[in-house]
Amino acid sequence: MRVLELLSSAWWTGPAEPMASVARALLAHGHEVELAVETLRPGNLVERLRAEGLAVRSDLALSPKSGPVRYLRDVGRLAALARGGVDVLHANFSHDHVLALLAAGAGGRARVVRTVHAARALARGGVQGLAFRRTDGLVAVCEAHARVLVERFRVPEARVLATRGAVDAGTFTPEGPDLREELGIAAGAPVAGIVSRIKPRRGHEDLVDAFRGVADRLPEARLVVVGRGEGEEALRVRVAHRGLQRNVVFAGYRAGAELAAAYRTLDAKVLLAEGNDGTCRALLEGMAAGRPGVAYRFGAPAEAIVDGSTGLLVPQGDVAALADALVELLGAPARAKAMGRAARERMTTAFTETARGDAIAAFLAEILALPPAGRAA
């Protein structure tokens, strides 16, 4: 099988990491895989992908900002590849999805598959629904998103695959250094934390509001905010208004070994909204590090956390319930550690790159055996 992975982005962010993981898995299955990403604007994605040993094409612009001439040029090149032996055009963003559909319509036997990485791509819309129904296969990052594709957009179940996120449990481990000393947090202080870009609609405001209730009951509790973003200044103001300057620690952006250490700093890992990656990978990483998850009950987090066993789920937007859940874990260290051990076991057995890669490889083979969706519609 020859697969061309498409991503209309120039940066290693959001869907880039799962796309690279899937590409490696398909290569391990013996398939031929190339990748094409945005080349119009400068970024770090091509360099990162090539550093992982992946083959990246340079003859496609794949940019939503490139204009109609380059759009048509990309469609023509993709159509030529579809006629020249590529079996699957695997899109990861809406822009490359549309280009792939237009190219497949120009002839050739290539099938178009789209991974829907985030809930916002599932917003209601006639054009979006038409694109989904004319796509040969759709990969959802959780069961909840798969149900939306089938029920809201009327995509046949045989053309939809529900997968799970994946985490590198060898990198995110319970053992190793943490950041407590660096951040000035006492060894025995109970700590909750969030790892996310600081921007509106990521849940930071709810978490700060909830932590006012936590601090009232557990004065030594700390909230560590890991990340950076355009909403940081407003969040610092909110912390001051809630009188939480002593309890909230801004740890800045962390990557690599420092990110793994950040998770080990926590007693509970919080996630309240998805970003560009609907698998909510930061939650999975924290759970792989042996920390129980605390999340609103939605999408992938509701499927990753076994409520009461590997963490706690609370109704979406219920700040009081969020505070209660944090107090429940931070006030009972032995229970939190037991949940953390169960969380790591779940991540190492059910949320692996191998499991996701195997599922997608099998799904692509099934899609190639079906009639093209566009011609059957």
C-alpha positions in Angstrom: 0.0 0.0 0.0 1.3 3.5 -0.9 0.1 6.2 1.5 0.6 10.0 1.2 0.0 11.8 4.5 -1.1 15.4 4.1 -1.1 18.2 6.7 -1.6 21.8 5.7 0.6 23.2 8.5 4.3 24.2 8.8 4.6 23.6 12.5 5.1 20.7 14.8 1.9 21.1 16.8 -1.5 19.5 17.3 -2.0 16.7 14.7 1.6 16.7 13.6 2.8 14.3 16.3 -0.1 11.7 15.7 0.4 12.0 12.0 4.1 11.1 12.4 3.3 8.3 14.7 0.8 6.8 12.2 3.3 7.1 9.4 5.9 5.2 11.4 3.4 2.5 12.2 2.4 2.1 8.6 6.1 1.8 7.6 6.5 -0.9 10.3 3.6 -2.7 8.6 5.6 -2.7 5.4 3.7 0.0 3.5 5.3 2.8 1.5 4.6 6.2 3.2 5.4 9.8 2.2 4.4 13.0 3.9 3.5 16.4 2.5 3.1 19.4 4.7 2.9 23.2 4.1 6.0 24.6 2.4 4.8 28.1 1.6 5.5 29.5 5.1 8.6 28.7 7.2 8.2 26.4 10.1 9.8 23.5 12.0 7.7 20.7 10.7 9.7 19.5 7.7 12.9 19.4 9.8 11.3 17.5 12.6 9.7 14.9 10.3 12.9 14.3 8.5 14.8 14.0 11.8 12.5 11.1 12.5 13.6 9.4 9.3 10.3 10.2 7.4 10.2 11.0 3.7 8.7 14.5 3.1 7.8 15.8 -0.3 8.6 19.4 -1.2 6.5 19.9 -4.4 3.2 20.8 -2.7 2.3 24.2 -1.1 -0.5 22.8 1.1 -1.2 26.2 2.6 -4.7 27.8 3.2 -3.0 31.1 2.5 -1.5 30.2 -0.9 -4.3 31.4 -3.1 -6.3 29.8 -6.0 -3.3 29.3 -8.4 -1.4 27.3 -5.9 -4.6 25.5 -4.8 -5.1 24.3 -8.4 -1.5 23.4 -8.8 -1.7 21.2 -5.6 -4.8 19.5 -6.9 -3.1 18.7 -10.2 -0.1 17.3 -8.4 -2.2 15.2 -6.1 -4.3 14.0 -9.0 -1.1 12.9 -10.8 0.0 11.0 -7.7 -3.4 9.4 -7.4 -3.1 8.2 -11.0 0.5 7.2 -10.5 0.2 4.6 -7.9 -0.6 6.3 -4.5 -3.4 4.2 -2.9 -4.4 6.5 -0.1 -4.4 10.3 0.3 -4.7 10.6 4.1 -5.7 14.2 5.0 -5.4 15.6 8.5 -6.8 19.2 8.1 -9.8 20.5 6.3 -7.7 22.3 3.6 -5.7 19.2 2.6 -9.0 17.2 2.8 -10.7 19.4 0.2 -7.6 19.3 -2.1 -7.5 15.5 -1.8 -11.2 15.1 -2.7 -10.8 17.3 -5.7 -7.7 15.4 -6.8 -9.4 12.0 -6.4 -12.3 13.2 -8.4 -10.0 13.9 -11.3 -9.3 10.2 -11.7 -7.1 7.4 -10.4 -7.8 4.7 -7.9 -6.6 6.5 -4.8 -8.9 6.6 -1.8 -9.3 9.6 0.4 -9.2 9.2 4.1 -9.4 12.0 6.7 -8.5 11.9 10.3 -10.7 14.3 12.3 -8.4 15.5 15.0 -10.6 18.0 16.8 -14.3 18.5 17.7 -14.4 21.9 16.0 -14.1 20.1 12.7 -17.5 18.4 13.6 -19.5 21.6 13.7 -22.7 21.5 11.8 -22.5 22.6 8.2 -23.8 21.4 4.9 -20.5 21.6 3.0 -18.6 19.8 5.8 -21.2 17.0 5.8 -21.0 16.7 2.0 -17.2 16.4 2.3 -17.4 13.8 5.0 -19.9 11.7 3.0 -17.8 11.8 -0.1 -14.7 10.7 1.8 -13.8 7.0 1.5 -12.8 6.6 5.2 -12.9 8.8 8.3 -10.8 8.2 11.4 -12.1 9.7 14.7 -9.9 10.1 17.7 -12.5 8.8 20.1 -15.9 7.0 20.2 -17.8 10.2 20.8 -16.5 11.8 17.6 -17.2 8.7 15.7 -20.8 8.8 16.8 -21.1 12.3 15.6 -19.8 11.4 12.1 -22.4 8.6 11.9 -25.4 10.2 13.5 -25.0 13.9 12.6 -23.3 13.6 9.2 -24.9 10.3 8.1 -21.5 8.6 7.2 -21.9 4.8 6.9 -20.5 3.0 9.9 -18.2 0.9 7.7 -16.4 4.0 6.6 -15.7 5.3 10.2 -13.0 4.1 12.6 -12.9 5.2 16.2 -9.3 5.1 17.6 -7.7 6.2 20.8 -4.9 8.5 21.5 -1.4 7.2 22.1 1.3 8.1 24.6 5.0 7.3 24.9 5.0 5.6 28.3 8.8 5.2 28.1 9.2 9.0 28.1 6.5 9.9 30.6 7.3 7.7 33.6 6.5 8.0 37.3 10.2 7.7 38.2 12.6 10.6 37.8 13.1 14.2 38.7 10.4 16.8 39.3 10.2 20.6 39.4 9.2 21.1 43.0 12.5 22.5 44.2 12.8 24.8 41.1 9.3 26.1 41.6 9.6 26.5 45.4 7.0 23.9 46.2 7.4 22.0 49.5 8.0 18.2 49.1 4.7 17.3 50.9 2.5 20.0 49.5 -0.5 18.7 47.5 -0.2 19.8 43.8 -2.7 19.8 40.9 -1.6 21.0 37.5 -2.6 21.8 33.9 -0.4 21.5 30.9 -2.0 23.5 28.0 -1.5 26.6 25.9 -2.9 29.5 27.9 -5.7 30.9 25.8 -9.5 31.4 26.0 -11.7 28.3 26.1 -8.9 26.0 27.4 -10.5 25.9 30.9 -7.9 27.9 32.8 -10.5 30.3 34.2 -12.7 27.5 35.5 -9.6 25.9 37.1 -8.5 29.0 38.9 -12.1 29.6 40.1 -12.3 26.0 41.4 -9.0 26.3 43.1 -10.3 29.1 45.3 -12.5 26.5 46.8 -9.6 24.0 47.0 -7.4 26.5 48.8 -10.1 27.3 51.3 -10.1 23.6 52.4 -6.5 22.8 51.7 -4.4 25.9 52.3 -1.1 24.3 51.4 -2.4 23.1 48.0 -0.7 24.4 44.9 -1.9 24.7 41.3 0.9 24.6 38.7 0.1 26.1 35.3 2.4 24.8 32.6 2.4 26.6 29.3 2.4 30.0 27.6 0.0 31.9 25.5 -1.9 35.0 24.8 -4.2 34.5 27.8 -1.5 34.5 30.5 -1.7 38.1 31.6 -5.5 37.9 32.0 -5.1 34.6 33.9 -2.6 36.2 36.3 -5.1 39.0 36.9 -7.8 36.4 37.7 -5.5 34.7 40.1 -4.9 38.0 41.9 -8.6 38.8 42.1 -9.2 35.3 43.6 -6.4 35.9 46.2 -4.5 32.9 45.0 -1.0 34.4 44.3 0.4 32.1 47.0 -1.3 29.0 45.7 -0.9 29.3 41.9 2.5 28.8 40.3 3.2 29.7 36.6 5.8 27.3 35.4 6.2 28.5 31.8 6.6 26.4 28.7 8.2 23.0 29.2 9.3 20.4 26.6 11.3 17.2 26.5 12.7 16.0 29.9 11.4 19.2 31.6 7.8 18.3 30.5 8.1 14.8 31.9 9.4 16.4 35.2 6.5 18.8 35.2 4.0 15.9 35.3 6.0 14.3 38.1 5.5 17.5 40.1 1.8 16.9 40.2 -0.5 14.8 42.4 -3.3 15.2 39.9 -3.4 16.2 36.2 -6.2 18.4 35.1 -7.6 18.8 31.5 -10.8 20.8 30.8 -10.8 21.3 27.1 -9.3 19.9 23.9 -6.9 21.9 21.7 -5.9 21.0 18.2 -5.4 17.4 19.2 -8.7 15.9 20.2 -7.0 12.9 21.9 -6.0 15.4 24.6 -2.5 14.1 24.7 -1.4 16.1 27.7 -3.9 14.2 29.8 -2.6 10.9 28.5 1.0 11.9 29.2 0.2 12.9 32.8 -1.6 9.6 33.4 1.3 7.7 31.9 3.5 9.4 34.4 1.4 7.8 37.1 -0.9 10.7 37.9 -4.7 10.4 38.2 -6.6 12.5 35.7 -9.3 15.1 36.5 -11.4 16.2 33.6 -14.7 17.5 32.4 -16.8 14.7 31.0 -16.5 15.1 27.2 -14.9 13.4 24.2 -11.6 11.7 24.6 -11.1 12.4 28.3 -14.3 10.7 29.2 -13.0 7.6 27.5 -9.4 7.8 28.8 -10.4 8.2 32.5 -12.2 5.4 34.2 -14.1 7.5 36.7 -13.2 6.6 40.3 -10.4 4.2 39.2 -7.9 6.1 37.1 -9.1 9.6 37.9 -12.3 11.6 38.3 -14.7 13.1 35.8 -17.0 16.0 36.5 -19.9 17.6 34.6 -18.7 20.1 32.0 -18.6 23.6 33.4 -19.4 22.6 37.0 -16.7 24.6 38.8 -18.0 23.5 42.3 -17.8 19.8 41.3 -14.3 20.4 39.9 -13.2 21.9 43.2 -14.7 18.9 45.1 -12.9 16.4 42.8 -9.5 18.2 43.4 -10.0 18.2 47.1 -11.0 14.5 47.0 -7.7 13.6 45.4 -5.3 16.2 46.9 -6.7 15.5 50.4 -6.2 11.7 50.1 -2.6 11.1 48.9 -2.8 7.3 49.2 -5.9 7.1 47.0 -4.4 9.5 44.5 -1.3 7.3 44.2 -3.4 4.2 43.7 -5.4 5.9 41.0 -2.1 7.0 39.4 -0.8 3.5 39.3 -4.0 2.3 37.6 -3.9 5.3 35.2 -0.4 4.3 34.1 -1.4 0.7 33.6 -4.3 1.8 31.4 -2.1 4.0 29.3 0.6 1.3 28.8 -2.0 -1.3 27.7 -4.8 0.5 25.9 -3.3 3.8 24.6 -0.2 2.8 22.7 1.2 3.8 19.3 1.2 0.2 18.3 -2.5 -0.3 19.0 -3.4 2.9 17.1 -1.1 2.0 14.2 -2.5 -1.5 13.9 -6.0 -0.2 13.8 -5.4 2.4 11.2 -3.4 0.0 8.9 -6.3 -2.5 9.0 -8.8 0.2 8.4 -7.0 1.5 5.3 -7.0 -2.0 3.9 -10.7 -2.3 4.5 -11.3 1.1 2.8 -9.4 0.0 -0.3 -11.7 -3.0 -0.6 -14.8 -0.8 -0.6 -16.2 1.1 -3.7 -15.1 4.8 -3.8 -17.5 6.8 -1.6 -17.8 9.7 -4.1 -18.9 7.4 -6.9 -21.3 5.5 -4.7 -23.0 8.6 -3.4 
